Amino acid sequence: MAILYKINEPISAEQFIALLNESTLGERRPVSDAECMKGMVENSNLIVTAWNNGKLVGVARSLTDFHYACYLSDLAVSKHYQKQGIGKRLQQLTQEQLGPKCKLILLSAPAANNYYPSIGYTNNPRCWVLERDKQI
């Protein structure tokens, strides 16, 4: 199987939703909110994708300044393609697009907590989240 990787190849919200539903990430994203999903795709400034015979099978969707920080918001690989190094390659290609001082930052899905240290990430316990229904 030859996986083709692309940088900032346009994808539709429908393709993104289908992939998230084929991965474990669909459980934690608003896949039933098409407008939100469309906004997520259209407002990302770095998207690395993996394709097999024209089908989207993996994505690393990020927001970055390319110099200091890159928030890897979504890393998803179809369940049918997992454990083949696709997720790792998506992260490598993401990192290659960044400046030499730019760090990758992500929030791990619970099931992936043991994966990220094995490829070089360090844990940072100082993340805070303000849910949309809470006011500052």
C-alpha positions in Angstrom: 0.0 0.0 0.0 1.4 3.3 -1.1 0.3 6.2 1.2 0.6 9.6 -0.4 1.2 12.6 2.0 0.2 16.1 1.1 0.7 19.5 2.7 -2.2 21.9 2.8 -4.2 19.9 0.3 -7.8 21.2 0.5 -10.2 18.8 2.2 -13.9 19.2 2.7 -15.7 19.2 6.0 -17.4 16.0 4.8 -14.1 14.3 4.2 -12.8 15.4 7.6 -16.0 14.2 9.4 -15.8 10.8 7.6 -12.2 10.4 8.7 -12.9 11.4 12.3 -15.7 8.9 12.4 -13.4 6.2 11.0 -10.9 7.0 13.8 -11.4 7.2 17.6 -11.3 11.0 17.4 -14.9 11.3 16.1 -16.1 10.6 19.7 -14.5 13.8 20.9 -15.3 16.2 18.1 -18.5 17.9 17.1 -19.0 15.8 14.0 -22.7 16.4 13.9 -22.2 20.2 13.6 -21.3 20.7 10.0 -20.8 24.4 10.3 -18.3 24.0 13.1 -16.4 21.2 11.3 -16.3 23.4 8.2 -14.8 26.2 10.2 -12.3 23.9 11.8 -11.0 22.9 8.4 -11.1 26.3 6.7 -9.4 28.2 9.5 -6.5 25.8 10.1 -3.2 27.1 8.7 -1.4 23.8 8.5 -3.0 20.5 7.4 -1.0 17.4 6.6 -3.0 14.6 5.0 -2.5 11.0 4.2 -4.2 9.4 1.2 -4.7 5.9 -0.2 -6.1 5.6 -3.7 -7.7 9.1 -3.4 -9.3 8.4 0.0 -8.4 10.5 3.0 -7.0 8.1 5.6 -5.1 10.4 8.0 -4.9 14.1 9.0 -2.8 16.3 11.2 -4.7 19.6 11.6 -2.8 22.5 13.2 -2.9 26.1 14.1 0.6 27.7 14.2 2.7 30.9 13.9 5.5 28.6 12.4 8.1 30.2 14.7 7.3 29.5 18.3 4.3 27.2 18.8 2.2 24.8 16.7 -1.0 23.5 18.3 -1.6 20.1 16.7 -5.4 20.2 17.2 -6.4 17.0 15.5 -4.4 13.9 14.7 -6.6 11.2 13.2 -5.9 8.0 11.3 -8.6 5.7 10.0 -8.9 2.6 12.2 -8.2 0.5 9.1 -4.8 2.2 8.7 -3.6 2.5 12.2 -0.4 0.9 13.5 1.4 1.4 10.2 3.3 4.6 11.1 0.9 7.0 9.4 0.3 9.1 12.5 4.0 9.3 13.2 4.7 10.4 9.6 1.9 13.0 9.7 3.6 14.5 12.8 7.1 14.4 11.2 5.8 16.2 8.1 4.0 18.8 10.3 7.2 19.4 12.2 9.2 19.8 9.0 6.9 22.7 8.0 7.9 24.6 11.2 10.8 26.9 12.0 13.7 25.5 14.0 12.5 26.9 17.3 8.8 26.0 16.9 7.5 23.3 19.3 4.5 21.0 18.8 1.8 21.2 21.4 -1.2 18.8 21.6 -3.8 17.5 24.0 -3.8 13.7 24.0 -6.8 11.5 23.8 -6.8 9.3 26.9 -6.0 6.2 24.9 -2.9 7.8 23.4 -1.3 8.9 26.6 1.3 6.2 26.4 2.0 6.7 22.7 3.3 10.3 22.7 6.2 9.8 25.2 7.4 6.9 23.1 8.0 9.2 20.1 9.7 12.0 22.1 6.9 14.2 23.6 7.2 15.3 27.2 4.2 15.8 29.4 3.2 19.3 30.5 0.7 19.4 33.4 0.0 23.1 33.0 -2.7 23.0 30.4 -6.0 24.8 31.3 -9.3 24.8 29.4 -12.1 27.3 29.7 -15.3 25.7 28.3 -17.4 27.8 26.1 -20.3 27.9 28.5 -18.1 29.4 31.3 -17.4 33.1 31.6 -14.2 34.8 32.6 
